[in-house]
Every structure is written in C-alpha cells, then in structure tokens.
Amino acid sequence: MSIEHVDFVKIRLVNEVFLPFIDQGYLSLEELRMVQLWVPDYFLLKKKYPAKDIVSLYKRYLGFKRVSIMLEGMEVDLLAQPSSVH
C-alpha cells in the first residue's frame, strides 16, 4: 500500500472522529455534520488510490470504514435517482 503520509493523517483523524458512532444504527445530527466535512476529501482519496488500498484500510480503521461505506451508499442512491430534467 502506498498511501501518502498526509492522506494517512486524514484517514486516522476521520477514524478517530467516527469510531464512537460505529455501534449506532442511525446517524446523529453531529455525525451528519462531520460527514459533510469529509465528503470532498473522501472522493479525492477514492480517485487518487486503487480501491484495494482503500478497502485494506477498513481492517485497521473501523471509523473510516463506517463513513466510507455510508458515502458509497449515498453515491449509489444519488446515481439511482431518476433525473428531474424535463
């Protein structure tokens, strides 16, 4: 895995922030606000590194895994929405 130090720092920070929310079955307002801050960085990481590198981080960083899976789900939901263009 060849993830740059600066990106590892972001991943560890995100992990620490989201780790307390792992066992929740819902998103709190606080968690949603934090997700909004993380969205741009997450999608930049996704473009920058192969999927196997991102997935391998899930084993070590469960908070990162939680928010990543949540963002992937949001992306899939948005892509599945019918366009409202007339």
PDB file of N, CA, C and O in Angstrom:
ATOM      1  N   MET A   1       0.851  -1.168   0.000  1.00  0.00           N
ATOM      2  CA  MET A   1       0.000   0.000   0.000  1.00  0.00           C
ATOM      3  C   MET A   1       0.898   1.233   0.000  1.00  0.00           C
ATOM      4  O   MET A   1       1.857   1.306   0.769  1.00  0.00           O
ATOM      5  N   SER A   2       0.593   2.185  -0.849  1.00  0.00           N
ATOM      6  CA  SER A   2       1.459   3.357  -0.993  1.00  0.00           C
ATOM      7  C   SER A   2       0.672   4.656  -0.791  1.00  0.00           C
ATOM      8  O   SER A   2       0.651   5.520  -1.667  1.00  0.00           O
ATOM      9  N   ILE A   3       0.040   4.778   0.350  1.00  0.00           N
ATOM     10  CA  ILE A   3      -0.742   5.978   0.634  1.00  0.00           C
ATOM     11  C   ILE A   3       0.176   7.013   1.270  1.00  0.00           C
ATOM     12  O   ILE A   3       0.929   6.707   2.194  1.00  0.00           O
ATOM     13  N   GLU A   4       0.106   8.227   0.769  1.00  0.00           N
ATOM     14  CA  GLU A   4       0.970   9.306   1.245  1.00  0.00           C
ATOM     15  C   GLU A   4       0.683   9.629   2.716  1.00  0.00           C
ATOM     16  O   GLU A   4      -0.429   9.438   3.208  1.00  0.00           O
ATOM     17  N   HIS A   5       1.720  10.122   3.399  1.00  0.00           N
ATOM     18  CA  HIS A   5       1.621  10.437   4.828  1.00  0.00           C
ATOM     19  C   HIS A   5       0.473  11.402   5.116  1.00  0.00           C
ATOM     20  O   HIS A   5      -0.296  11.190   6.053  1.00  0.00           O
ATOM     21  N   VAL A   6       0.359  12.436   4.332  1.00  0.00           N
ATOM     22  CA  VAL A   6      -0.693  13.446   4.534  1.00  0.00           C
ATOM     23  C   VAL A   6      -2.082  12.803   4.475  1.00  0.00           C
ATOM     24  O   VAL A   6      -2.971  13.172   5.242  1.00  0.00           O
ATOM     25  N   ASP A   7      -2.265  11.858   3.579  1.00  0.00           N
ATOM     26  CA  ASP A   7      -3.553  11.176   3.460  1.00  0.00           C
ATOM     27  C   ASP A   7      -3.778  10.223   4.631  1.00  0.00           C
ATOM     28  O   ASP A   7      -4.908  10.067   5.095  1.00  0.00           O
ATOM     29  N   PHE A   8      -2.711   9.587   5.111  1.00  0.00           N
ATOM     30  CA  PHE A   8      -2.831   8.733   6.291  1.00  0.00           C
ATOM     31  C   PHE A   8      -3.275   9.546   7.504  1.00  0.00           C
ATOM     32  O   PHE A   8      -4.094   9.085   8.300  1.00  0.00           O
ATOM     33  N   VAL A   9      -2.739  10.743   7.640  1.00  0.00           N
ATOM     34  CA  VAL A   9      -3.127  11.609   8.755  1.00  0.00           C
ATOM     35  C   VAL A   9      -4.625  11.905   8.679  1.00  0.00           C
ATOM     36  O   VAL A   9      -5.320  11.841   9.693  1.00  0.00           O
ATOM     37  N   LYS A  10      -5.124  12.229   7.487  1.00  0.00           N
ATOM     38  CA  LYS A  10      -6.563  12.485   7.312  1.00  0.00           C
ATOM     39  C   LYS A  10      -7.382  11.251   7.668  1.00  0.00           C
ATOM     40  O   LYS A  10      -8.399  11.353   8.354  1.00  0.00           O
ATOM     41  N   ILE A  11      -6.943  10.097   7.208  1.00  0.00           N
ATOM     42  CA  ILE A  11      -7.671   8.850   7.456  1.00  0.00           C
ATOM     43  C   ILE A  11      -7.710   8.541   8.948  1.00  0.00           C
ATOM     44  O   ILE A  11      -8.757   8.163   9.475  1.00  0.00           O
ATOM     45  N   ARG A  12      -6.582   8.699   9.630  1.00  0.00           N
ATOM     46  CA  ARG A  12      -6.554   8.440  11.077  1.00  0.00           C
ATOM     47  C   ARG A  12      -7.445   9.420  11.825  1.00  0.00           C
ATOM     48  O   ARG A  12      -8.124   9.035  12.777  1.00  0.00           O
ATOM     49  N   LEU A  13      -7.452  10.677  11.410  1.00  0.00           N
ATOM     50  CA  LEU A  13      -8.304  11.680  12.049  1.00  0.00           C
ATOM     51  C   LEU A  13      -9.779  11.333  11.851  1.00  0.00           C
ATOM     52  O   LEU A  13     -10.561  11.366  12.802  1.00  0.00           O
ATOM     53  N   VAL A  14     -10.152  11.006  10.634  1.00  0.00           N
ATOM     54  CA  VAL A  14     -11.534  10.615  10.344  1.00  0.00           C
ATOM     55  C   VAL A  14     -11.904   9.382  11.164  1.00  0.00           C
ATOM     56  O   VAL A  14     -13.008   9.301  11.704  1.00  0.00           O
ATOM     57  N   ASN A  15     -10.989   8.428  11.257  1.00  0.00           N
ATOM     58  CA  ASN A  15     -11.243   7.224  12.042  1.00  0.00           C
ATOM     59  C   ASN A  15     -11.549   7.575  13.495  1.00  0.00           C
ATOM     60  O   ASN A  15     -12.515   7.066  14.063  1.00  0.00           O
ATOM     61  N   GLU A  16     -10.738   8.436  14.099  1.00  0.00           N
ATOM     62  CA  GLU A  16     -10.936   8.816  15.495  1.00  0.00           C
ATOM     63  C   GLU A  16     -12.264   9.531  15.699  1.00  0.00           C
ATOM     64  O   GLU A  16     -12.933   9.326  16.712  1.00  0.00           O
ATOM     65  N   VAL A  17     -12.646  10.362  14.748  1.00  0.00           N
ATOM     66  CA  VAL A  17     -13.898  11.112  14.856  1.00  0.00           C
ATOM     67  C   VAL A  17     -15.103  10.183  14.754  1.00  0.00           C
ATOM     68  O   VAL A  17     -16.063  10.332  15.510  1.00  0.00           O
ATOM     69  N   PHE A  18     -15.065   9.231  13.832  1.00  0.00           N
ATOM     70  CA  PHE A  18     -16.235   8.390  13.571  1.00  0.00           C
ATOM     71  C   PHE A  18     -16.277   7.100  14.392  1.00  0.00           C
ATOM     72  O   PHE A  18     -17.318   6.444  14.435  1.00  0.00           O
ATOM     73  N   LEU A  19     -15.186   6.724  15.038  1.00  0.00           N
ATOM     74  CA  LEU A  19     -15.151   5.491  15.821  1.00  0.00           C
ATOM     75  C   LEU A  19     -16.258   5.414  16.882  1.00  0.00           C
ATOM     76  O   LEU A  19     -16.854   4.349  17.040  1.00  0.00           O
ATOM     77  N   PRO A  20     -16.556   6.494  17.613  1.00  0.00           N
ATOM     78  CA  PRO A  20     -17.620   6.403  18.624  1.00  0.00           C
ATOM     79  C   PRO A  20     -19.007   6.098  18.044  1.00  0.00           C
ATOM     80  O   PRO A  20     -19.900   5.679  18.781  1.00  0.00           O
ATOM     81  N   PHE A  21     -19.196   6.300  16.755  1.00  0.00           N
ATOM     82  CA  PHE A  21     -20.508   6.113  16.143  1.00  0.00           C
ATOM     83  C   PHE A  21     -20.697   4.727  15.521  1.00  0.00           C
ATOM     84  O   PHE A  21     -21.750   4.445  14.949  1.00  0.00           O
ATOM     85  N   ILE A  22     -19.688   3.864  15.629  1.00  0.00           N
ATOM     86  CA  ILE A  22     -19.697   2.567  14.945  1.00  0.00           C
ATOM     87  C   ILE A  22     -20.914   1.717  15.302  1.00  0.00           C
ATOM     88  O   ILE A  22     -21.525   1.115  14.419  1.00  0.00           O
ATOM     89  N   ASP A  23     -21.269   1.663  16.567  1.00  0.00           N
ATOM     90  CA  ASP A  23     -22.341   0.765  17.000  1.00  0.00           C
ATOM     91  C   ASP A  23     -23.737   1.352  16.839  1.00  0.00           C
ATOM     92  O   ASP A  23     -24.729   0.662  17.075  1.00  0.00           O
ATOM     93  N   GLN A  24     -23.824   2.596  16.446  1.00  0.00           N
ATOM     94  CA  GLN A  24     -25.134   3.210  16.234  1.00  0.00           C
ATOM     95  C   GLN A  24     -25.757   2.692  14.949  1.00  0.00           C
ATOM     96  O   GLN A  24     -25.062   2.483  13.955  1.00  0.00           O
ATOM     97  N   GLY A  25     -27.041   2.488  14.972  1.00  0.00           N
ATOM     98  CA  GLY A  25     -27.741   2.054  13.772  1.00  0.00           C
ATOM     99  C   GLY A  25     -28.318   3.226  12.999  1.00  0.00           C
ATOM    100  O   GLY A  25     -29.033   3.030  12.016  1.00  0.00           O
ATOM    101  N   TYR A  26     -28.017   4.426  13.427  1.00  0.00           N
ATOM    102  CA  TYR A  26     -28.542   5.628  12.789  1.00  0.00           C
ATOM    103  C   TYR A  26     -27.457   6.692  12.773  1.00  0.00           C
ATOM    104  O   TYR A  26     -26.415   6.537  13.409  1.00  0.00           O
ATOM    105  N   LEU A  27     -27.702   7.761  12.052  1.00  0.00           N
ATOM    106  CA  LEU A  27     -26.763   8.879  12.018  1.00  0.00           C
ATOM    107  C   LEU A  27     -27.293  10.002  12.891  1.00  0.00           C
ATOM    108  O   LEU A  27     -28.441  10.420  12.742  1.00  0.00           O
ATOM    109  N   SER A  28     -26.478  10.481  13.786  1.00  0.00           N
ATOM    110  CA  SER A  28     -26.867  11.630  14.598  1.00  0.00           C
ATOM    111  C   SER A  28     -26.638  12.899  13.778  1.00  0.00           C
ATOM    112  O   SER A  28     -25.935  12.877  12.768  1.00  0.00           O
ATOM    113  N   LEU A  29     -27.229  13.986  14.216  1.00  0.00           N
ATOM    114  CA  LEU A  29     -27.033  15.270  13.542  1.00  0.00           C
ATOM    115  C   LEU A  29     -25.553  15.647  13.553  1.00  0.00           C
ATOM    116  O   LEU A  29     -25.025  16.164  12.568  1.00  0.00           O
ATOM    117  N   GLU A  30     -24.897  15.384  14.669  1.00  0.00           N
ATOM    118  CA  GLU A  30     -23.460  15.668  14.784  1.00  0.00           C
ATOM    119  C   GLU A  30     -22.663  14.870  13.749  1.00  0.00           C
ATOM    120  O   GLU A  30     -21.757  15.401  13.106  1.00  0.00           O
ATOM    121  N   GLU A  31     -23.007  13.603  13.598  1.00  0.00           N
ATOM    122  CA  GLU A  31     -22.297  12.760  12.637  1.00  0.00           C
ATOM    123  C   GLU A  31     -22.547  13.235  11.213  1.00  0.00           C
ATOM    124  O   GLU A  31     -21.623  13.254  10.399  1.00  0.00           O
ATOM    125  N   LEU A  32     -23.773  13.615  10.903  1.00  0.00           N
ATOM    126  CA  LEU A  32     -24.073  14.123   9.560  1.00  0.00           C
ATOM    127  C   LEU A  32     -23.263  15.374   9.243  1.00  0.00           C
ATOM    128  O   LEU A  32     -22.781  15.537   8.122  1.00  0.00           O
ATOM    129  N   ARG A  33     -23.114  16.246  10.217  1.00  0.00           N
ATOM    130  CA  ARG A  33     -22.301  17.463  10.002  1.00  0.00           C
ATOM    131  C   ARG A  33     -20.846  17.101   9.714  1.00  0.00           C
ATOM    132  O   ARG A  33     -20.206  17.707   8.855  1.00  0.00           O
ATOM    133  N   MET A  34     -20.336  16.116  10.434  1.00  0.00           N
ATOM    134  CA  MET A  34     -18.949  15.698  10.215  1.00  0.00           C
ATOM    135  C   MET A  34     -18.785  15.029   8.854  1.00  0.00           C
ATOM    136  O   MET A  34     -17.755  15.189   8.200  1.00  0.00           O
ATOM    137  N   VAL A  35     -19.796  14.283   8.431  1.00  0.00           N
ATOM    138  CA  VAL A  35     -19.742  13.637   7.118  1.00  0.00           C
ATOM    139  C   VAL A  35     -19.622  14.691   6.031  1.00  0.00           C
ATOM    140  O   VAL A  35     -18.851  14.521   5.086  1.00  0.00           O
ATOM    141  N   GLN A  36     -20.376  15.782   6.154  1.00  0.00           N
ATOM    142  CA  GLN A  36     -20.324  16.852   5.153  1.00  0.00           C
ATOM    143  C   GLN A  36     -18.908  17.387   4.998  1.00  0.00           C
ATOM    144  O   GLN A  36     -18.486  17.708   3.887  1.00  0.00           O
ATOM    145  N   LEU A  37     -18.176  17.487   6.091  1.00  0.00           N
ATOM    146  CA  LEU A  37     -16.802  17.992   6.036  1.00  0.00           C
ATOM    147  C   LEU A  37     -15.860  16.998   5.362  1.00  0.00           C
ATOM    148  O   LEU A  37     -14.867  17.397   4.753  1.00  0.00           O
ATOM    149  N   TRP A  38     -16.164  15.721   5.465  1.00  0.00           N
ATOM    150  CA  TRP A  38     -15.276  14.678   4.968  1.00  0.00           C
ATOM    151  C   TRP A  38     -15.518  14.325   3.509  1.00  0.00           C
ATOM    152  O   TRP A  38     -14.622  13.781   2.864  1.00  0.00           O
ATOM    153  N   VAL A  39     -16.687  14.611   2.968  1.00  0.00           N
ATOM    154  CA  VAL A  39     -17.059  14.191   1.610  1.00  0.00           C
ATOM    155  C   VAL A  39     -16.015  14.562   0.551  1.00  0.00           C
ATOM    156  O   VAL A  39     -15.575  13.676  -0.182  1.00  0.00           O
ATOM    157  N   PRO A  40     -15.600  15.821   0.438  1.00  0.00           N
ATOM    158  CA  PRO A  40     -14.634  16.156  -0.637  1.00  0.00           C
ATOM    159  C   PRO A  40     -13.326  15.369  -0.533  1.00  0.00           C
ATOM    160  O   PRO A  40     -12.819  14.873  -1.539  1.00  0.00           O
ATOM    161  N   ASP A  41     -12.782  15.254   0.678  1.00  0.00           N
ATOM    162  CA  ASP A  41     -11.529  14.514   0.856  1.00  0.00           C
ATOM    163  C   ASP A  41     -11.694  13.043   0.520  1.00  0.00           C
ATOM    164  O   ASP A  41     -10.805  12.435  -0.076  1.00  0.00           O
ATOM    165  N   TYR A  42     -12.823  12.473   0.898  1.00  0.00           N
ATOM    166  CA  TYR A  42     -13.045  11.051   0.631  1.00  0.00           C
ATOM    167  C   TYR A  42     -13.033  10.772  -0.868  1.00  0.00           C
ATOM    168  O   TYR A  42     -12.380   9.830  -1.318  1.00  0.00           O
ATOM    169  N   PHE A  43     -13.740  11.571  -1.632  1.00  0.00           N
ATOM    170  CA  PHE A  43     -13.810  11.305  -3.063  1.00  0.00           C
ATOM    171  C   PHE A  43     -12.487  11.619  -3.764  1.00  0.00           C
ATOM    172  O   PHE A  43     -12.190  11.033  -4.806  1.00  0.00           O
ATOM    173  N   LEU A  44     -11.695  12.529  -3.211  1.00  0.00           N
ATOM    174  CA  LEU A  44     -10.342  12.746  -3.743  1.00  0.00           C
ATOM    175  C   LEU A  44      -9.467  11.516  -3.482  1.00  0.00           C
ATOM    176  O   LEU A  44      -8.717  11.086  -4.358  1.00  0.00           O
ATOM    177  N   LEU A  45      -9.566  10.956  -2.277  1.00  0.00           N
ATOM    178  CA  LEU A  45      -8.805   9.734  -1.969  1.00  0.00           C
ATOM    179  C   LEU A  45      -9.216   8.599  -2.889  1.00  0.00           C
ATOM    180  O   LEU A  45      -8.378   7.837  -3.371  1.00  0.00           O
ATOM    181  N   LYS A  46     -10.509   8.497  -3.123  1.00  0.00           N
ATOM    182  CA  LYS A  46     -11.038   7.421  -3.966  1.00  0.00           C
ATOM    183  C   LYS A  46     -10.488   7.514  -5.393  1.00  0.00           C
ATOM    184  O   LYS A  46     -10.240   6.494  -6.036  1.00  0.00           O
ATOM    185  N   LYS A  47     -10.302   8.739  -5.878  1.00  0.00           N
ATOM    186  CA  LYS A  47      -9.744   8.929  -7.225  1.00  0.00           C
ATOM    187  C   LYS A  47      -8.230   8.695  -7.239  1.00  0.00           C
ATOM    188  O   LYS A  47      -7.671   8.220  -8.228  1.00  0.00           O
ATOM    189  N   LYS A  48      -7.586   9.035  -6.133  1.00  0.00           N
ATOM    190  CA  LYS A  48      -6.129   9.020  -6.063  1.00  0.00           C
ATOM    191  C   LYS A  48      -5.537   7.618  -5.877  1.00  0.00           C
ATOM    192  O   LYS A  48      -4.448   7.335  -6.375  1.00  0.00           O
ATOM    193  N   TYR A  49      -6.256   6.737  -5.156  1.00  0.00           N
ATOM    194  CA  TYR A  49      -5.716   5.423  -4.811  1.00  0.00           C
ATOM    195  C   TYR A  49      -6.601   4.301  -5.346  1.00  0.00           C
ATOM    196  O   TYR A  49      -7.809   4.474  -5.508  1.00  0.00           O
ATOM    197  N   PRO A  50      -5.982   3.144  -5.622  1.00  0.00           N
ATOM    198  CA  PRO A  50      -6.776   1.995  -6.078  1.00  0.00           C
ATOM    199  C   PRO A  50      -7.745   1.542  -4.976  1.00  0.00           C
ATOM    200  O   PRO A  50      -7.479   1.713  -3.786  1.00  0.00           O
ATOM    201  N   ALA A  51      -8.850   0.972  -5.394  1.00  0.00           N
ATOM    202  CA  ALA A  51      -9.876   0.503  -4.451  1.00  0.00           C
ATOM    203  C   ALA A  51      -9.296  -0.479  -3.436  1.00  0.00           C
ATOM    204  O   ALA A  51      -9.690  -0.466  -2.270  1.00  0.00           O
ATOM    205  N   LYS A  52      -8.367  -1.328  -3.865  1.00  0.00           N
ATOM    206  CA  LYS A  52      -7.795  -2.321  -2.944  1.00  0.00           C
ATOM    207  C   LYS A  52      -7.050  -1.649  -1.789  1.00  0.00           C
ATOM    208  O   LYS A  52      -7.046  -2.171  -0.675  1.00  0.00           O
ATOM    209  N   ASP A  53      -6.419  -0.495  -2.041  1.00  0.00           N
ATOM    210  CA  ASP A  53      -5.738   0.228  -0.968  1.00  0.00           C
ATOM    211  C   ASP A  53      -6.739   0.814   0.020  1.00  0.00           C
ATOM    212  O   ASP A  53      -6.532   0.754   1.232  1.00  0.00           O
ATOM    213  N   ILE A  54      -7.815   1.375  -0.495  1.00  0.00           N
ATOM    214  CA  ILE A  54      -8.849   1.953   0.369  1.00  0.00           C
ATOM    215  C   ILE A  54      -9.498   0.849   1.204  1.00  0.00           C
ATOM    216  O   ILE A  54      -9.670   1.003   2.414  1.00  0.00           O
ATOM    217  N   VAL A  55      -9.853  -0.247   0.570  1.00  0.00           N
ATOM    218  CA  VAL A  55     -10.510  -1.361   1.268  1.00  0.00           C
ATOM    219  C   VAL A  55      -9.584  -1.964   2.326  1.00  0.00           C
ATOM    220  O   VAL A  55     -10.049  -2.372   3.390  1.00  0.00           O
ATOM    221  N   SER A  56      -8.294  -2.023   2.051  1.00  0.00           N
ATOM    222  CA  SER A  56      -7.362  -2.596   3.029  1.00  0.00           C
ATOM    223  C   SER A  56      -7.293  -1.749   4.305  1.00  0.00           C
ATOM    224  O   SER A  56      -6.947  -2.259   5.371  1.00  0.00           O
ATOM    225  N   LEU A  57      -7.616  -0.478   4.199  1.00  0.00           N
ATOM    226  CA  LEU A  57      -7.627   0.390   5.378  1.00  0.00           C
ATOM    227  C   LEU A  57      -8.810   0.089   6.295  1.00  0.00           C
ATOM    228  O   LEU A  57      -8.763   0.390   7.488  1.00  0.00           O
ATOM    229  N   TYR A  58      -9.866  -0.501   5.748  1.00  0.00           N
ATOM    230  CA  TYR A  58     -11.069  -0.798   6.530  1.00  0.00           C
ATOM    231  C   TYR A  58     -10.772  -1.699   7.725  1.00  0.00           C
ATOM    232  O   TYR A  58     -11.405  -1.564   8.772  1.00  0.00           O
ATOM    233  N   LYS A  59      -9.818  -2.612   7.580  1.00  0.00           N
ATOM    234  CA  LYS A  59      -9.497  -3.549   8.662  1.00  0.00           C
ATOM    235  C   LYS A  59      -8.863  -2.834   9.848  1.00  0.00           C
ATOM    236  O   LYS A  59      -9.080  -3.216  10.998  1.00  0.00           O
ATOM    237  N   ARG A  60      -8.094  -1.815   9.574  1.00  0.00           N
ATOM    238  CA  ARG A  60      -7.379  -1.096  10.636  1.00  0.00           C
ATOM    239  C   ARG A  60      -8.160   0.086  11.184  1.00  0.00           C
ATOM    240  O   ARG A  60      -7.991   0.459  12.345  1.00  0.00           O
ATOM    241  N   TYR A  61      -9.005   0.672  10.365  1.00  0.00           N
ATOM    242  CA  TYR A  61      -9.680   1.915  10.741  1.00  0.00           C
ATOM    243  C   TYR A  61     -11.193   1.764  10.589  1.00  0.00           C
ATOM    244  O   TYR A  61     -11.756   2.080   9.541  1.00  0.00           O
ATOM    245  N   LEU A  62     -11.844   1.278  11.648  1.00  0.00           N
ATOM    246  CA  LEU A  62     -13.277   0.986  11.572  1.00  0.00           C
ATOM    247  C   LEU A  62     -14.134   2.242  11.427  1.00  0.00           C
ATOM    248  O   LEU A  62     -15.183   2.200  10.785  1.00  0.00           O
ATOM    249  N   GLY A  63     -13.702   3.356  12.016  1.00  0.00           N
ATOM    250  CA  GLY A  63     -14.440   4.612  11.845  1.00  0.00           C
ATOM    251  C   GLY A  63     -14.374   5.080  10.403  1.00  0.00           C
ATOM    252  O   GLY A  63     -15.367   5.554   9.851  1.00  0.00           O
ATOM    253  N   PHE A  64     -13.213   4.948   9.799  1.00  0.00           N
ATOM    254  CA  PHE A  64     -13.042   5.277   8.383  1.00  0.00           C
ATOM    255  C   PHE A  64     -13.919   4.371   7.530  1.00  0.00           C
ATOM    256  O   PHE A  64     -14.531   4.818   6.560  1.00  0.00           O
ATOM    257  N   LYS A  65     -13.975   3.101   7.897  1.00  0.00           N
ATOM    258  CA  LYS A  65     -14.808   2.146   7.153  1.00  0.00           C
ATOM    259  C   LYS A  65     -16.278   2.555   7.219  1.00  0.00           C
ATOM    260  O   LYS A  65     -16.979   2.531   6.207  1.00  0.00           O
ATOM    261  N   ARG A  66     -16.741   2.930   8.406  1.00  0.00           N
ATOM    262  CA  ARG A  66     -18.154   3.305   8.571  1.00  0.00           C
ATOM    263  C   ARG A  66     -18.524   4.471   7.668  1.00  0.00           C
ATOM    264  O   ARG A  66     -19.515   4.402   6.941  1.00  0.00           O
ATOM    265  N   VAL A  67     -17.748   5.529   7.705  1.00  0.00           N
ATOM    266  CA  VAL A  67     -18.094   6.707   6.908  1.00  0.00           C
ATOM    267  C   VAL A  67     -17.903   6.430   5.422  1.00  0.00           C
ATOM    268  O   VAL A  67     -18.659   6.953   4.602  1.00  0.00           O
ATOM    269  N   SER A  68     -16.927   5.633   5.062  1.00  0.00           N
ATOM    270  CA  SER A  68     -16.706   5.305   3.648  1.00  0.00           C
ATOM    271  C   SER A  68     -17.879   4.528   3.070  1.00  0.00           C
ATOM    272  O   SER A  68     -18.358   4.830   1.977  1.00  0.00           O
ATOM    273  N   ILE A  69     -18.336   3.530   3.807  1.00  0.00           N
ATOM    274  CA  ILE A  69     -19.473   2.733   3.340  1.00  0.00           C
ATOM    275  C   ILE A  69     -20.723   3.598   3.255  1.00  0.00           C
ATOM    276  O   ILE A  69     -21.523   3.455   2.330  1.00  0.00           O
ATOM    277  N   MET A  70     -20.885   4.487   4.213  1.00  0.00           N
ATOM    278  CA  MET A  70     -22.024   5.400   4.197  1.00  0.00           C
ATOM    279  C   MET A  70     -21.972   6.296   2.955  1.00  0.00           C
ATOM    280  O   MET A  70     -22.989   6.496   2.292  1.00  0.00           O
ATOM    281  N   LEU A  71     -20.804   6.827   2.645  1.00  0.00           N
ATOM    282  CA  LEU A  71     -20.670   7.702   1.476  1.00  0.00           C
ATOM    283  C   LEU A  71     -20.863   6.931   0.183  1.00  0.00           C
ATOM    284  O   LEU A  71     -21.452   7.447  -0.767  1.00  0.00           O
ATOM    285  N   GLU A  72     -20.373   5.703   0.137  1.00  0.00           N
ATOM    286  CA  GLU A  72     -20.589   4.872  -1.053  1.00  0.00           C
ATOM    287  C   GLU A  72     -22.081   4.633  -1.252  1.00  0.00           C
ATOM    288  O   GLU A  72     -22.577   4.684  -2.377  1.00  0.00           O
ATOM    289  N   GLY A  73     -22.794   4.373  -0.163  1.00  0.00           N
ATOM    290  CA  GLY A  73     -24.236   4.166  -0.241  1.00  0.00           C
ATOM    291  C   GLY A  73     -24.964   5.404  -0.727  1.00  0.00           C
ATOM    292  O   GLY A  73     -25.903   5.311  -1.518  1.00  0.00           O
ATOM    293  N   MET A  74     -24.527   6.568  -0.252  1.00  0.00           N
ATOM    294  CA  MET A  74     -25.145   7.822  -0.698  1.00  0.00           C
ATOM    295  C   MET A  74     -24.905   8.037  -2.184  1.00  0.00           C
ATOM    296  O   MET A  74     -25.801   8.474  -2.907  1.00  0.00           O
ATOM    297  N   GLU A  75     -23.696   7.729  -2.640  1.00  0.00           N
ATOM    298  CA  GLU A  75     -23.367   7.901  -4.054  1.00  0.00           C
ATOM    299  C   GLU A  75     -24.235   6.983  -4.917  1.00  0.00           C
ATOM    300  O   GLU A  75     -24.749   7.407  -5.953  1.00  0.00           O
ATOM    301  N   VAL A  76     -24.397   5.743  -4.497  1.00  0.00           N
ATOM    302  CA  VAL A  76     -25.229   4.795  -5.238  1.00  0.00           C
ATOM    303  C   VAL A  76     -26.678   5.273  -5.259  1.00  0.00           C
ATOM    304  O   VAL A  76     -27.338   5.212  -6.297  1.00  0.00           O
ATOM    305  N   ASP A  77     -27.176   5.748  -4.115  1.00  0.00           N
ATOM    306  CA  ASP A  77     -28.551   6.256  -4.051  1.00  0.00           C
ATOM    307  C   ASP A  77     -28.751   7.438  -4.988  1.00  0.00           C
ATOM    308  O   ASP A  77     -29.768   7.527  -5.676  1.00  0.00           O
ATOM    309  N   LEU A  78     -27.783   8.342  -5.013  1.00  0.00           N
ATOM    310  CA  LEU A  78     -27.897   9.519  -5.881  1.00  0.00           C
ATOM    311  C   LEU A  78     -27.874   9.127  -7.352  1.00  0.00           C
ATOM    312  O   LEU A  78     -28.619   9.688  -8.156  1.00  0.00           O
ATOM    313  N   LEU A  79     -27.033   8.179  -7.703  1.00  0.00           N
ATOM    314  CA  LEU A  79     -26.954   7.731  -9.093  1.00  0.00           C
ATOM    315  C   LEU A  79     -28.224   6.998  -9.519  1.00  0.00           C
ATOM    316  O   LEU A  79     -28.586   7.007 -10.696  1.00  0.00           O
ATOM    317  N   ALA A  80     -28.893   6.370  -8.565  1.00  0.00           N
ATOM    318  CA  ALA A  80     -30.105   5.608  -8.875  1.00  0.00           C
ATOM    319  C   ALA A  80     -31.346   6.491  -8.981  1.00  0.00           C
ATOM    320  O   ALA A  80     -32.371   6.060  -9.511  1.00  0.00           O
ATOM    321  N   GLN A  81     -31.260   7.719  -8.481  1.00  0.00           N
ATOM    322  CA  GLN A  81     -32.413   8.623  -8.526  1.00  0.00           C
ATOM    323  C   GLN A  81     -32.707   9.014  -9.967  1.00  0.00           C
ATOM    324  O   GLN A  81     -31.787   9.328 -10.721  1.00  0.00           O
ATOM    325  N   PRO A  82     -33.980   8.998 -10.361  1.00  0.00           N
ATOM    326  CA  PRO A  82     -34.313   9.444 -11.716  1.00  0.00           C
ATOM    327  C   PRO A  82     -34.051  10.942 -11.861  1.00  0.00           C
ATOM    328  O   PRO A  82     -34.251  11.711 -10.921  1.00  0.00           O
ATOM    329  N   SER A  83     -33.618  11.330 -13.004  1.00  0.00           N
ATOM    330  CA  SER A  83     -33.336  12.739 -13.274  1.00  0.00           C
ATOM    331  C   SER A  83     -34.641  13.517 -13.330  1.00  0.00           C
ATOM    332  O   SER A  83     -35.654  13.015 -13.819  1.00  0.00           O
ATOM    333  N   SER A  84     -34.611  14.745 -12.826  1.00  0.00           N
ATOM    334  CA  SER A  84     -35.823  15.573 -12.849  1.00  0.00           C
ATOM    335  C   SER A  84     -35.780  16.580 -13.996  1.00  0.00           C
ATOM    336  O   SER A  84     -36.472  17.597 -13.957  1.00  0.00           O
ATOM    337  N   VAL A  85     -34.978  16.302 -15.003  1.00  0.00           N
ATOM    338  CA  VAL A  85     -34.874  17.192 -16.160  1.00  0.00           C
ATOM    339  C   VAL A  85     -36.078  16.963 -17.064  1.00  0.00           C
ATOM    340  O   VAL A  85     -36.411  15.822 -17.383  1.00  0.00           O
ATOM    341  N   HIS A  86     -36.728  18.044 -17.476  1.00  0.00           N
ATOM    342  CA  HIS A  86     -37.917  17.933 -18.341  1.00  0.00           C
ATOM    343  C   HIS A  86     -37.587  18.295 -19.753  1.00  0.00           C
ATOM    344  O   HIS A  86     -38.461  18.260 -20.619  1.00  0.00           O
TER     345      HIS A  86
END
